[in-house]
Amino acid sequence: MVLVVNGVLQEEPPADSRSLYLAHPVYRESAAQLHSMPAKLVGPVGLLYVQQREMAATLPHDKNVSILGSDDMTTCIIVVVKHSGSGAVALAHLDGAGAEDAATAMVQRVTELAMGFPEGRIELQLVGGYSDPRNYSEELFFQYSFDVPQATY
């Protein structure tokens, strides 16, 4: 796996998420910014809500979907896979079950939706989890950090 953080190739993956946050303050800053945002109530029109163990994918010009979202991720992780050229995006609310299959399905669906669009790269974003006593969120973070990039090959 190749890990690039803010355009800089990383020689080795971080040992844990704490090391990642300490080495890259931009993650702490963006997490604080996200955490400080008030919850936004959205109506049903244009909303595609993804529940735990579900995945959805769409394109920016989809006339039926303008918001792709989820909530209530305590120990779960929201995984977002996006194609930078087309804007095709997949979002999944995952708890560890079927991680490898989910990663493969997300990358495959985004790649299918991106066909015919300008070239781009597959981008990965992980959101959610908290520092729980059993380190379950930590395990999920690294599981998806490795499963999704491997699914691109």
ZAVEX-809673 format. One record per atom (N, C-alpha, C): x, y, z. Coordinates in steps of 0.02 Angstrom, whole numbers. Atoms other than C-alpha are relative to their C-alpha. Layout:
N
PT      X      Y      Z
PT      X      Y      Z
...
This chain:
153
PT      X      Y      Z
PT     42    -59      0
PT      0      0      0
PT     44     62      0
PT    -34    -64      2
PT     58    175    -40
PT    -42     49     41
PT     35    -48    -41
PT     12    306     89
PT     27     70    -15
PT    -17    -69     15
PT     11    488     37
PT    -43     44     46
PT     35    -45    -45
PT    -35    619    167
PT     13     71    -23
PT     -6    -69     25
PT    -69    794     98
PT     53      7    -53
PT    -47     -2     56
PT     33    755    -57
PT     70    -24     15
PT    -67     23    -19
PT    183    686     39
PT     -1    -76      9
PT     -6     73     -6
PT    230    503     17
PT     28    -18     68
PT    -22     22    -66
PT    247    418    186
PT     44    -61     -7
PT    -47     57      4
PT    395    301    209
PT    -29    -62     32
PT     29     56    -36
PT    304    191    334
PT    -69     20     26
PT     66    -17    -29
PT    123    180    392
PT      7     14     74
PT     -3    -15    -72
PT     89    250    565
PT    -16    -62     41
PT     12     58    -44
PT     89    128    711
PT    -71     -1     27
PT     69     -6    -25
PT    -80    192    771
PT    -27     68    -19
PT     31    -63     20
PT   -202    334    744
PT     28     59     39
PT    -30    -53    -40
PT   -125    435    885
PT     65     26    -33
PT    -62    -19     35
PT     43    434    793
PT    -16     40    -62
PT     21    -35     61
PT    -46    488    635
PT    -20     72     16
PT     22    -66    -20
PT   -129    635    723
PT     58     44     24
PT    -57    -38    -25
PT     33    688    809
PT     46     22    -57
PT    -45    -15     55
PT    133    681    648
PT    -31     48    -52
PT     34    -41     51
PT      2    773    544
PT    -54     42     33
PT     48    -43    -35
PT    -82    917    637
PT    -62     18    -41
PT     57    -17     42
PT   -196    948    488
PT    -59    -46     15
PT     55     46    -17
PT   -297    795    541
PT    -34     21     65
PT     30    -25    -62
PT   -322    863    716
PT    -42     61    -14
PT     35    -61     16
PT   -372   1030    644
PT    -65    -14    -37
PT     61     15     38
PT   -495    957    519
PT    -50    -39     43
PT     45     36    -46
PT   -567    840    653
PT    -34     49     47
PT     30    -51    -45
PT   -593    988    770
PT    -51     42    -38
PT     47    -39     40
PT   -675   1086    630
PT    -64    -39    -13
PT     58     42     12
PT   -791    941    587
PT    -41     -8     64
PT     34     10    -64
PT   -832    912    771
PT    -37     63     23
PT     31    -63    -22
PT   -874   1097    798
PT    -60     19    -43
PT     57    -17     43
PT  -1000   1101    655
PT    -65    -24     32
PT     64     22    -28
PT  -1180   1098    714
PT    -32    -53    -45
PT     36     50     39
PT  -1286    951    660
PT    -48     35    -46
PT     44    -31     50
PT  -1386    991    505
PT    -59    -46    -13
PT     60     38     13
PT  -1564    932    489
PT    -18      8    -73
PT     17     -2     71
PT  -1604    886    310
PT    -65    -38    -11
PT     63     32     17
PT  -1769    838    232
PT     12    -62    -43
PT     -7     62     38
PT  -1804    679    136
PT     15      8    -74
PT    -10     -9     71
PT  -1796    755    -38
PT     75      3    -16
PT    -70      2     21
PT  -1629    710   -118
PT     46    -36     48
PT    -42     33    -50
PT  -1567    618     37
PT      2    -75    -12
PT     -9     72      0
PT  -1496    443     24
PT     37    -16     65
PT    -27     15    -67
PT  -1469    384    203
PT     27    -71      0
PT    -34     64     -3
PT  -1347    242    232
PT      2    -23     73
PT      0     28    -67
PT  -1376    134    386
PT     61    -45     11
PT    -56     45    -16
PT  -1250     22    475
PT     -3    -62    -44
PT    -10     57     46
PT  -1184   -115    360
PT    -31     10    -68
PT     25    -16     67
PT  -1250    -26    206
PT     51     42    -38
PT    -43    -39     43
PT  -1163     56     59
PT    -42     28    -57
PT     34    -31     57
PT  -1224    176    -76
PT     52     38    -41
PT    -46    -36     44
PT  -1140    258   -225
PT    -41     43    -48
PT     35    -46     44
PT  -1188    404   -336
PT     50     45    -37
PT    -39    -50     37
PT  -1125    538   -455
PT    -27     70     16
PT     23    -68    -16
PT  -1136    728   -432
PT    -63     21    -39
PT     57    -22     41
PT  -1264    746   -573
PT    -61    -46      7
PT     58     44    -13
PT  -1385    614   -502
PT    -60     44     18
PT     58    -44    -12
PT  -1557    698   -511
PT    -40    -20     61
PT     38     23    -58
PT  -1624    595   -365
PT     37      6     66
PT    -40     -2    -61
PT  -1480    608   -241
PT     43     62      0
PT    -44    -59     -9
PT  -1404    771   -182
PT     39     -5     65
PT    -35     10    -64
PT  -1353    713     -7
PT      6    -74     12
PT    -14     69    -17
PT  -1272    548     35
PT     28      3     71
PT    -22     -8    -69
PT  -1255    527    223
PT    -18    -56     46
PT     12     48    -53
PT  -1260    429    383
PT     11     36     67
PT    -13    -28    -66
PT  -1249    458    570
PT      9    -56     51
PT     -5     48    -55
PT  -1229    372    739
PT     58    -49     -8
PT    -58     45      5
PT  -1054    304    710
PT     42      8     63
PT    -39     -3    -62
PT   -987    274    884
PT     63    -42     -9
PT    -59     41     14
PT   -872    126    860
PT      5    -16    -74
PT     -1     12     72
PT   -918    113    676
PT     42     53    -36
PT    -39    -46     42
PT   -822    199    536
PT    -40     13    -63
PT     28    -18     65
PT   -894    293    388
PT     58     -1    -49
PT    -51      5     51
PT   -791    248    235
PT    -26     35    -62
PT     18    -36     61
PT   -796    365     85
PT     54    -13    -51
PT    -45     11     56
PT   -718    316    -80
PT    -24     45    -57
PT     19    -49     51
PT   -715    451   -214
PT     49     -3    -59
PT    -41     -6     60
PT   -652    463   -393
PT      8     75    -14
PT    -12    -72      5
PT   -570    634   -412
PT    -19     29    -67
PT     16    -27     66
PT   -605    650   -598
PT    -74      8    -13
PT     72      0     14
PT   -790    609   -603
PT    -42     26     58
PT     39    -17    -59
PT   -844    648   -426
PT    -42    -58     24
PT     36     59    -23
PT   -917    473   -413
PT     22    -16     71
PT    -15     10    -70
PT   -929    431   -229
PT    -41    -58     27
PT     35     53    -37
PT   -974    281   -121
PT     11     14     74
PT     -3    -10    -72
PT  -1013    294     64
PT    -27    -63     33
PT     22     59    -38
PT  -1026    148    185
PT      5     14     74
PT      1     -4    -74
PT  -1068    138    371
PT     18    -70     24
PT    -26     68    -11
PT   -962     -9    427
PT     21    -12     72
PT    -17     20    -68
PT   -934   -102    589
PT     52    -55      4
PT    -51     52      1
PT   -800   -225    536
PT    -21    -63    -36
PT     24     60     33
PT   -910   -362    466
PT      7      7    -76
PT     -6     -1     73
PT   -864   -401    285
PT     41     58    -27
PT    -39    -59     19
PT   -734   -263    276
PT     32     -7    -69
PT    -34      9     64
PT   -638   -336    130
PT    -50      1    -58
PT     52      0     52
PT   -796   -369     28
PT    -29     70    -11
PT     27    -68      5
PT   -862   -195     67
PT     48     45    -37
PT    -51    -41     33
PT   -699   -114     13
PT      2    -14    -75
PT     -1     20     70
PT   -698   -211   -150
PT    -62     26    -36
PT     63    -23     31
PT   -881   -169   -186
PT      1     76    -10
PT     -1    -73      5
PT   -854     16   -152
PT     45     23    -57
PT    -48    -19     52
PT   -701     32   -264
PT    -28    -19    -69
PT     28     23     64
PT   -785    -70   -401
PT    -57     45    -23
PT     57    -42     19
PT   -944     35   -398
PT     22     70    -20
PT    -25    -67     18
PT   -851    201   -399
PT     36     -2    -67
PT    -35      7     63
PT   -742    139   -542
PT    -50     -7    -58
PT     53      7     51
PT   -898     87   -640
PT    -33     68    -15
PT     33    -65      9
PT   -981    256   -611
PT     46     51    -34
PT    -48    -48     27
PT   -821    347   -663
PT     18    -13    -73
PT    -17     16     70
PT   -810    262   -834
PT    -25     56    -46
PT     18    -52     48
PT   -811    389   -975
PT     15     70     24
PT    -18    -66    -27
PT   -755    532   -863
PT     76      8     -5
PT    -72    -12      1
PT   -583    614   -860
PT     35    -44     52
PT    -39     39    -47
PT   -447    519   -774
PT      1     32     69
PT     -3    -24    -69
PT   -434    535   -587
PT     28    -54     44
PT    -27     49    -48
PT   -375    447   -433
PT    -56    -20     49
PT     45     22    -52
PT   -467    348   -301
PT     23     29     66
PT    -16    -31    -65
PT   -472    443   -136
PT    -39    -34     55
PT     31     33    -58
PT   -512    371     35
PT     -5     49     58
PT      9    -40    -61
PT   -585    462    185
PT    -35    -44     51
PT     29     38    -55
PT   -625    384    353
PT    -24     49     53
PT     29    -45    -50
PT   -740    469    479
PT    -34    -42     54
PT     37     32    -54
PT   -803    416    649
PT     44    -38     49
PT    -34     37    -52
PT   -759    303    791
PT     21     46     57
PT    -24    -39    -56
PT   -701    359    960
PT     50    -44     38
PT    -52     36    -37
PT   -566    307   1082
PT    -33    -44     53
PT     35     45    -46
PT   -658    161   1160
PT     50    -44     38
PT    -47     39    -42
PT   -580     55   1299
PT     27    -63    -32
PT    -24     62     32
PT   -567   -100   1189
PT     38     13    -64
PT    -35    -20     61
PT   -485     -4   1045
PT    -33    -28    -63
PT     35     28     57
PT   -618    -70    927
PT      2     48    -60
PT     -3    -49     54
PT   -625     91    826
PT     69      4    -31
PT    -69     -1     24
PT   -436     90    813
PT     12    -57    -49
PT     -8     59     44
PT   -441    -85    737
PT    -37     11    -66
PT     38    -14     61
PT   -577    -33    614
PT     36     51    -44
PT    -35    -52     38
PT   -479    122    563
PT     55    -31    -42
PT    -56     30     37
PT   -327     19    514
PT    -24    -54    -48
PT     28     50     45
PT   -431   -120    438
PT    -22     33    -65
PT     23    -33     60
PT   -513      1    317
PT     56     39    -34
PT    -58    -34     30
PT   -351     97    291
PT     38    -46    -47
PT    -37     48     42
PT   -277    -61    217
PT    -45    -36    -50
PT     44     38     45
PT   -428   -151    141
PT    -21     40    -61
PT     23    -39     57
PT   -489     -8     31
PT     57     11    -51
PT    -53     -8     50
PT   -319     32    -50
PT     17    -66    -35
PT    -14     64     32
PT   -290   -154    -82
PT    -53    -18    -51
PT     54     15     46
PT   -458   -164   -169
PT      8     36    -66
PT    -10    -37     62
PT   -396    -41   -301
PT     47    -37    -48
PT    -47     37     42
PT   -271   -169   -368
PT    -32    -61    -29
